[in-house]
Amino acid sequence: MRGVSVVHPELPEKAVLTGVDWEVMAGDSWVITGLERSGKTLLLETAAGLHPFPVGEVRLFGKPVTGMEGDELAWVRRRMGLVFDGRGRLFTSQTVFENVALPLCYHGNRTLEEVTPEVWGWLERMQLESVADQMSGRIGRALARRVALARALVQKPEVLLIDNPMAGLDMEHARWWRGFLGKLLKGDPAMEDRPVTLVLATDSPRTLMGLGKRFAVTQAGHWHLVGDWSAFERSEDPAFQGLLHDEE
């Protein structure tokens, strides 16, 4: 991103964030933090090519988003996985299995039967076999978020963006997420041993301090690159310190 203004698609005349200069390199792990409604979600969705932006330039894998369309845009988006906040925007009228299978069927023009081995492989990795046939709207929030992660990973993206992965999780589920994301950073066999580039947004930076190599903050409409965790902790900015102390 170069000089980007991030806006809400329904209020494009009012910028939520301005002057976003940001570069994510292969193998990076970023944590984007800030208060609620400070623009983190819109930033991730803009980075994924889902929202227009009135000012600046966004490039995905070296290609400018502006002007992309059709097969080219679909190809670039398939190289990125996005897990939305909360229940992950699953299709509640579909089963867990059908939700995870959807990207493979849609983008590959394949049937459910054809993708079954791949889908079951991911359900097993995510420890979701027991809920595979349940409607996604009927499972708990913590498991729904895990289903959304499986849906994002089933096409083996190079970049994974996750909005608030630890929010509201109990200790057991949070431990699972930390362990699984750590494997992705190192290069998991399920991803062909290729480390996944991670971008994680959170209201609570301490929950991700062992996963993020670089930190940035959304604050009062502005974008701040901070550095590593130690730089975050040493910062004298009261807003940054407030994000840390609010968790204690």
SULDABEL-V725395 format. One record per residue. N is the residue number from 1. OMEGA is omega in whole degrees, 0 to 359 (999 if undefined). Layout:
n=N omega=OMEGA
n=N omega=OMEGA
//
This chain:
n=1 omega=178
n=2 omega=177
n=3 omega=186
n=4 omega=167
n=5 omega=180
n=6 omega=182
n=7 omega=171
n=8 omega=183
n=9 omega=180
n=10 omega=178
n=11 omega=187
n=12 omega=181
n=13 omega=183
n=14 omega=182
n=15 omega=175
n=16 omega=175
n=17 omega=178
n=18 omega=174
n=19 omega=181
n=20 omega=172
n=21 omega=190
n=22 omega=177
n=23 omega=178
n=24 omega=181
n=25 omega=178
n=26 omega=180
n=27 omega=178
n=28 omega=167
n=29 omega=183
n=30 omega=169
n=31 omega=177
n=32 omega=184
n=33 omega=182
n=34 omega=179
n=35 omega=175
n=36 omega=178
n=37 omega=178
n=38 omega=174
n=39 omega=184
n=40 omega=182
n=41 omega=180
n=42 omega=177
n=43 omega=179
n=44 omega=182
n=45 omega=175
n=46 omega=178
n=47 omega=180
n=48 omega=178
n=49 omega=183
n=50 omega=184
n=51 omega=172
n=52 omega=179
n=53 omega=187
n=54 omega=186
n=55 omega=173
n=56 omega=182
n=57 omega=174
n=58 omega=176
n=59 omega=175
n=60 omega=181
n=61 omega=176
n=62 omega=183
n=63 omega=179
n=64 omega=180
n=65 omega=180
n=66 omega=181
n=67 omega=176
n=68 omega=176
n=69 omega=174
n=70 omega=185
n=71 omega=181
n=72 omega=179
n=73 omega=179
n=74 omega=180
n=75 omega=179
n=76 omega=181
n=77 omega=179
n=78 omega=177
n=79 omega=180
n=80 omega=174
n=81 omega=181
n=82 omega=176
n=83 omega=182
n=84 omega=181
n=85 omega=176
n=86 omega=181
n=87 omega=172
n=88 omega=180
n=89 omega=174
n=90 omega=174
n=91 omega=189
n=92 omega=180
n=93 omega=177
n=94 omega=178
n=95 omega=175
n=96 omega=179
n=97 omega=183
n=98 omega=178
n=99 omega=181
n=100 omega=181
n=101 omega=189
n=102 omega=181
n=103 omega=180
n=104 omega=180
n=105 omega=185
n=106 omega=185
n=107 omega=182
n=108 omega=182
n=109 omega=182
n=110 omega=179
n=111 omega=177
n=112 omega=180
n=113 omega=182
n=114 omega=184
n=115 omega=185
n=116 omega=181
n=117 omega=180
n=118 omega=182
n=119 omega=180
n=120 omega=176
n=121 omega=179
n=122 omega=177
n=123 omega=178
n=124 omega=179
n=125 omega=182
n=126 omega=182
n=127 omega=183
n=128 omega=184
n=129 omega=186
n=130 omega=181
n=131 omega=186
n=132 omega=184
n=133 omega=179
n=134 omega=174
n=135 omega=186
n=136 omega=178
n=137 omega=184
n=138 omega=179
n=139 omega=182
n=140 omega=183
n=141 omega=183
n=142 omega=178
n=143 omega=178
n=144 omega=179
n=145 omega=178
n=146 omega=175
n=147 omega=179
n=148 omega=177
n=149 omega=178
n=150 omega=179
n=151 omega=180
n=152 omega=186
n=153 omega=190
n=154 omega=178
n=155 omega=177
n=156 omega=182
n=157 omega=177
n=158 omega=181
n=159 omega=180
n=160 omega=177
n=161 omega=183
n=162 omega=181
n=163 omega=174
n=164 omega=186
n=165 omega=187
n=166 omega=187
n=167 omega=174
n=168 omega=182
n=169 omega=173
n=170 omega=187
n=171 omega=182
n=172 omega=181
n=173 omega=178
n=174 omega=178
n=175 omega=178
n=176 omega=181
n=177 omega=181
n=178 omega=180
n=179 omega=183
n=180 omega=179
n=181 omega=176
n=182 omega=177
n=183 omega=180
n=184 omega=180
n=185 omega=182
n=186 omega=183
n=187 omega=183
n=188 omega=177
n=189 omega=179
n=190 omega=178
n=191 omega=179
n=192 omega=177
n=193 omega=179
n=194 omega=178
n=195 omega=179
n=196 omega=174
n=197 omega=185
n=198 omega=169
n=199 omega=185
n=200 omega=175
n=201 omega=183
n=202 omega=170
n=203 omega=188
n=204 omega=187
n=205 omega=181
n=206 omega=181
n=207 omega=184
n=208 omega=189
n=209 omega=178
n=210 omega=183
n=211 omega=183
n=212 omega=173
n=213 omega=182
n=214 omega=183
n=215 omega=174
n=216 omega=185
n=217 omega=170
n=218 omega=187
n=219 omega=174
n=220 omega=177
n=221 omega=183
n=222 omega=184
n=223 omega=183
n=224 omega=172
n=225 omega=187
n=226 omega=186
n=227 omega=181
n=228 omega=184
n=229 omega=181
n=230 omega=177
n=231 omega=177
n=232 omega=181
n=233 omega=183
n=234 omega=184
n=235 omega=179
n=236 omega=178
n=237 omega=183
n=238 omega=179
n=239 omega=178
n=240 omega=179
n=241 omega=178
n=242 omega=178
n=243 omega=179
n=244 omega=185
n=245 omega=179
n=246 omega=183
n=247 omega=187
n=248 omega=999
//
